[in-house]
């Protein structure tokens, strides 16, 4: 049926010959390579939170524990909670999920709460134009206005707006996508992953601007702040990192990452701090989050459910407790164990 469209006479014979040569070489009618299937990692997550005995005379003790939630990049199943007192599973802003308990009487020994869950984390891929794969336009987030607003430690003042404009102007970036890419390259190229000294880890955009080093919160404060300063929605997520090697063990730290939005691409994942630690994956982490993580919450300056007495939390990744409205230090242990999943 393909030859019926070919010209007649000598031209037809030449076309037949060319088609035969292409077919023999394996070049004709080769279907395009299928898009890359996202990797999936399934594991058991265990958390133990230990609340110390509150000070004598305490009348109210509250504990909030972040719990991983379902979203397009992760599925949470078989949540099991061990608590010596009744608890509630609460839903907060941006889909954040947490356990909350309020003690009816003050304990005379440390209170221990545990939960386990089966988590399947999917690689989040949304490669913008110029990279492999296909972008997927999406409707705006219902919280879009929040992702354009400042955070307490990420103000959108004239100085930040001017710095953001200088970055994109130097790169000659015009579209939102190109501007976000220019900001990402600037952050990765000018900051160093370094947790020495003091001031790092708060996600303070001015600390990041001045010192040019820090951890993931500092990297993504700078990326998110510059994007928002130019009118590009950007949002913050935080959770736990998993080592790339499969197995089991304790997770001692946290990790955070970011996404930005354009009407043409929808939400595009980026991980500037991982890209800085592994320059060979700089292109990958503009448009992807790997599966070696689990998300606990989204957003900053968070009010919990029910609301805590203290100020909004800078971010919510570890258990938080209050005794008569004052923060109380909570010990925590997180462990993971990879599960074998049938193909």
C-alpha positions as CSV (number, residue, x, y, z in Angstrom):
1,X,0.0,0.0,0.0
2,X,3.0,2.3,0.4
3,X,4.1,1.8,-3.2
4,X,0.7,3.0,-4.5
5,X,1.7,6.5,-3.6
6,X,5.1,6.4,-5.4
7,X,5.6,8.1,-8.8
8,X,5.4,6.1,-12.1
9,X,8.1,5.2,-14.6
10,X,11.8,5.6,-13.8
11,X,11.1,7.6,-10.7
12,X,8.9,4.7,-9.4
13,X,11.7,2.2,-10.0
14,X,14.3,4.4,-8.2
15,X,11.9,4.8,-5.3
16,X,11.4,1.0,-5.2
17,X,15.2,0.6,-5.1
18,X,15.6,3.2,-2.4
19,X,12.8,1.6,-0.3
20,X,14.4,-1.8,-0.7
21,X,17.8,-0.5,0.4
22,X,16.3,1.3,3.5
23,X,14.4,-1.9,4.4
24,X,17.5,-4.0,4.1
25,X,19.4,-1.6,6.3
26,X,16.7,-1.8,8.9
27,X,16.0,1.9,8.6
28,X,12.5,1.8,7.0
29,X,9.4,1.7,9.1
30,X,11.3,1.7,12.4
31,X,8.9,2.7,15.1
32,X,10.1,5.5,17.5
33,X,11.6,4.3,20.7
34,X,8.9,4.0,23.4
35,X,9.1,6.7,26.2
36,X,11.2,5.7,29.2
37,X,9.1,4.0,31.9
38,X,9.5,5.6,35.3
39,X,11.4,3.5,37.8
40,X,9.5,2.4,40.9
41,X,10.9,1.6,44.3
42,X,8.7,-0.2,46.9
43,X,9.7,-0.3,50.5
44,X,8.5,-0.5,54.1
45,X,8.9,2.7,56.0
46,X,9.1,2.7,59.8
47,X,9.0,5.7,62.2
48,X,9.4,5.9,65.9
49,X,8.7,9.1,67.8
50,X,9.6,9.4,71.5
51,X,8.2,12.3,73.4
52,X,9.9,13.0,76.7
53,X,8.1,13.5,80.0
54,X,6.8,17.1,79.9
55,X,7.8,19.6,82.6
56,X,6.0,19.4,85.9
57,X,2.7,21.3,85.9
58,X,2.1,20.8,82.2
59,X,-1.6,20.8,81.4
60,X,-1.7,20.1,77.7
61,X,0.6,17.9,75.5
62,X,0.1,17.6,71.7
63,X,2.1,15.6,69.2
64,X,2.0,15.9,65.4
65,X,3.8,13.3,63.2
66,X,4.0,13.7,59.4
67,X,2.9,10.7,57.4
68,X,3.6,10.2,53.7
69,X,0.6,10.8,51.5
70,X,-0.7,9.5,48.2
71,X,0.0,11.6,45.2
72,X,0.9,11.0,41.5
73,X,4.5,10.1,42.5
74,X,3.9,7.8,45.5
75,X,1.4,5.3,46.8
76,X,1.1,4.7,50.5
77,X,-0.6,1.5,51.8
78,X,-0.9,-0.6,54.9
79,X,-0.5,2.2,57.4
80,X,-0.3,0.8,60.9
81,X,0.0,2.9,64.0
82,X,1.0,1.9,67.5
83,X,0.0,4.5,70.1
84,X,-0.6,4.3,73.8
85,X,-3.3,6.9,73.6
86,X,-6.0,7.7,70.9
87,X,-4.9,9.5,67.8
88,X,-6.4,11.0,64.7
89,X,-5.2,11.1,61.1
90,X,-5.6,14.7,60.0
91,X,-5.4,16.3,56.6
92,X,-3.7,19.7,56.3
93,X,-3.0,22.3,53.7
94,X,-1.7,21.0,50.3
95,X,-2.7,17.4,51.0
96,X,-0.3,17.1,53.9
97,X,-1.2,14.2,56.2
98,X,-0.3,13.9,59.9
99,X,-1.0,11.9,63.0
100,X,-2.2,14.0,65.9
101,X,-2.7,13.1,69.5
102,X,-3.6,15.0,72.6
103,X,-2.9,13.4,75.9
104,X,-5.7,13.3,78.4
105,X,-3.2,13.1,81.3
106,X,0.4,13.9,81.6
107,X,2.6,10.8,81.2
108,X,5.1,9.8,83.8
109,X,7.3,8.0,81.3
110,X,8.4,8.9,77.7
111,X,5.6,8.5,75.2
112,X,6.5,6.3,72.2
113,X,4.5,6.3,69.0
114,X,5.3,4.1,66.0
115,X,4.0,3.8,62.5
116,X,4.8,1.6,59.5
117,X,3.7,1.9,55.9
118,X,4.3,0.3,52.5
119,X,5.4,3.0,50.1
120,X,5.8,2.8,46.3
121,X,7.7,5.8,45.0
122,X,7.7,6.5,41.3
123,X,10.4,8.4,39.4
124,X,8.8,11.7,38.5
125,X,9.6,12.6,34.9
126,X,8.5,15.7,33.0
127,X,11.2,16.6,30.6
128,X,10.8,20.1,29.2
129,X,11.4,21.0,25.5
130,X,14.9,20.2,24.4
131,X,15.2,17.0,26.5
132,X,14.1,13.4,26.0
133,X,10.5,12.5,26.7
134,X,7.4,14.6,26.4
135,X,6.1,17.4,28.5
136,X,2.6,17.1,29.8
137,X,0.5,20.3,30.0
138,X,-1.7,20.4,33.1
139,X,-4.3,22.6,34.7
140,X,-3.1,25.1,37.2
141,X,-2.8,24.0,40.8
142,X,-5.7,25.2,43.0
143,X,-3.1,26.6,45.3
144,X,-1.3,28.5,42.5
145,X,-1.5,31.8,44.3
146,X,0.4,30.4,47.3
147,X,3.2,29.2,45.0
148,X,3.7,32.8,43.8
149,X,3.7,34.3,47.3
150,X,6.7,34.9,49.6
151,X,7.8,32.7,52.5
152,X,9.0,34.1,55.7
153,X,12.6,33.3,54.8
154,X,12.1,33.8,51.1
155,X,10.9,37.4,50.7
156,X,10.1,38.8,47.2
157,X,11.6,42.2,47.8
158,X,13.2,44.5,45.1
159,X,16.6,43.1,45.7
160,X,15.6,39.5,45.1
161,X,13.5,40.6,42.0
162,X,16.5,42.4,40.6
163,X,18.9,39.5,41.2
164,X,16.4,37.2,39.5
165,X,16.1,39.5,36.5
166,X,19.9,39.7,36.1
167,X,20.2,35.9,36.0
168,X,17.7,35.5,33.2
169,X,18.9,38.6,31.3
170,X,22.4,37.3,31.3
171,X,21.2,34.0,29.9
172,X,19.0,35.7,27.3
173,X,16.0,33.7,28.6
174,X,12.6,34.9,27.5
175,X,10.0,32.2,28.1
176,X,9.1,31.0,31.6
177,X,10.6,27.6,30.8
178,X,13.9,29.1,29.6
179,X,14.0,31.4,32.6
180,X,13.4,28.5,35.1
181,X,16.2,26.6,33.3
182,X,18.5,29.7,33.6
183,X,17.8,30.0,37.3
184,X,18.4,26.3,37.8
185,X,21.8,26.5,36.0
186,X,22.7,29.5,38.0
187,X,21.8,27.9,41.4
188,X,23.6,24.7,40.6
189,X,26.6,26.5,39.1
190,X,27.2,29.0,41.8
191,X,26.3,27.2,45.1
192,X,28.2,24.5,46.9
193,X,26.7,21.7,48.9
194,X,28.4,22.4,52.3
195,X,26.9,21.9,55.7
196,X,29.8,23.5,57.7
197,X,29.5,26.5,59.9
198,X,26.2,28.0,61.0
199,X,23.1,29.3,59.2
200,X,22.6,26.5,56.7
201,X,19.5,24.3,56.6
202,X,16.9,27.0,57.3
203,X,16.1,27.8,53.6
204,X,17.0,31.4,54.0
205,X,17.3,33.0,50.6
206,X,19.6,35.7,51.8
207,X,21.9,33.2,53.4
208,X,22.1,31.4,50.1
209,X,22.7,34.6,48.2
210,X,25.4,35.8,50.5
211,X,27.3,32.6,51.4
212,X,26.6,30.5,48.3
213,X,26.6,27.2,50.1
214,X,24.3,25.1,52.2
215,X,22.1,22.1,52.0
216,X,19.0,21.3,50.0
217,X,16.7,23.8,51.7
218,X,19.1,26.6,50.9
219,X,19.5,25.6,47.3
220,X,15.8,25.4,46.8
221,X,15.0,28.6,48.6
222,X,17.1,30.4,46.0
223,X,15.5,28.5,43.1
224,X,12.0,29.0,44.3
225,X,12.5,32.6,45.3
226,X,13.9,33.6,42.0
227,X,11.2,31.8,40.1
228,X,8.4,33.4,42.1
229,X,10.1,36.8,41.8
230,X,9.6,36.5,38.0
231,X,6.0,35.3,38.2
232,X,6.8,31.6,37.8
233,X,4.9,29.4,40.3
234,X,7.3,27.2,42.3
235,X,6.6,24.9,45.2
236,X,8.7,23.2,47.9
237,X,8.4,19.5,49.1
238,X,10.3,17.7,51.8
239,X,10.7,14.2,53.0
240,X,13.4,11.5,53.5
241,X,16.2,10.4,51.1
242,X,16.8,6.7,50.5
243,X,20.3,5.4,49.5
244,X,20.4,4.4,45.8
245,X,21.6,0.9,46.8
246,X,18.7,-1.4,47.7
247,X,18.6,-2.9,51.1
248,X,17.6,-1.7,54.5
249,X,18.8,0.7,57.2
250,X,18.3,3.9,59.1
251,X,17.5,7.2,57.5
252,X,19.2,9.9,59.5
253,X,18.5,13.1,57.6
254,X,15.9,14.7,55.4
255,X,15.8,15.9,51.8
256,X,13.8,18.5,50.0
257,X,13.2,19.4,46.3
258,X,11.2,21.7,44.2
259,X,8.9,22.1,41.1
260,X,8.0,25.0,38.9
261,X,4.9,25.4,36.7
262,X,4.3,26.7,33.1
263,X,1.0,26.2,31.2
264,X,2.9,24.4,28.5
265,X,4.6,21.9,30.7
266,X,2.6,21.6,33.9
267,X,4.7,21.0,37.0
268,X,8.4,20.3,36.2
269,X,10.5,18.6,38.9
270,X,14.0,19.9,39.8
271,X,16.5,18.9,42.4
272,X,19.3,21.5,42.4
273,X,21.2,20.2,45.4
274,X,21.4,16.6,44.0
275,X,22.6,18.1,40.8
276,X,25.3,20.1,42.6
277,X,26.5,16.9,44.4
278,X,26.5,14.9,41.2
279,X,27.4,17.2,38.2
280,X,27.0,14.3,35.8
281,X,23.2,14.3,36.5
282,X,22.7,18.0,36.2
283,X,20.6,17.6,33.0
284,X,18.6,14.8,34.5
285,X,17.6,16.7,37.6
286,X,16.0,19.5,35.5
287,X,12.9,17.6,34.7
288,X,13.1,14.6,37.0
289,X,13.0,13.4,40.6
290,X,14.5,10.0,41.1
291,X,12.6,7.3,43.0
292,X,15.0,7.3,46.0
293,X,12.9,9.5,48.2
294,X,9.6,9.7,50.0
295,X,7.6,12.9,50.4
296,X,6.1,13.9,53.8
297,X,4.8,17.4,53.2
298,X,4.6,20.3,50.8
299,X,5.0,24.0,51.4
300,X,6.6,26.2,54.1
301,X,5.3,28.3,56.9
302,X,2.9,25.6,57.7
303,X,0.0,25.6,60.2
304,X,-0.8,22.1,61.3
305,X,-4.2,20.4,61.9
306,X,-5.4,21.1,64.5
307,X,-3.4,24.3,64.6
308,X,-0.3,24.5,66.9
309,X,0.0,27.3,69.4
310,X,3.4,28.3,68.2
311,X,4.3,30.1,65.0
312,X,3.9,28.4,61.5
313,X,6.6,25.7,61.0
314,X,9.4,26.5,58.6
315,X,8.8,23.1,57.1
316,X,7.3,19.8,58.5
317,X,9.4,16.7,58.1
318,X,9.9,15.5,61.7
319,X,7.5,15.0,64.6
320,X,6.6,18.2,66.4
321,X,5.3,18.5,70.0
322,X,4.1,21.2,72.3
323,X,3.7,21.3,76.0
324,X,1.3,24.1,77.0
325,X,1.9,25.6,73.6
326,X,5.7,25.6,73.9
327,X,7.9,23.3,71.6
328,X,9.1,20.1,73.1
329,X,12.0,18.2,71.6
330,X,11.0,14.8,70.1
331,X,13.4,12.0,69.4
332,X,12.8,10.2,66.1
333,X,14.1,7.1,64.3
334,X,13.3,6.3,60.6
335,X,14.1,3.0,58.9
336,X,13.4,1.6,55.5
337,X,13.5,-1.9,54.0
338,X,13.2,-2.5,50.3
339,X,10.6,-5.0,49.2
340,X,10.9,-7.4,46.2
341,X,8.0,-6.7,43.9
342,X,7.0,-9.3,41.3
343,X,7.4,-8.0,37.7
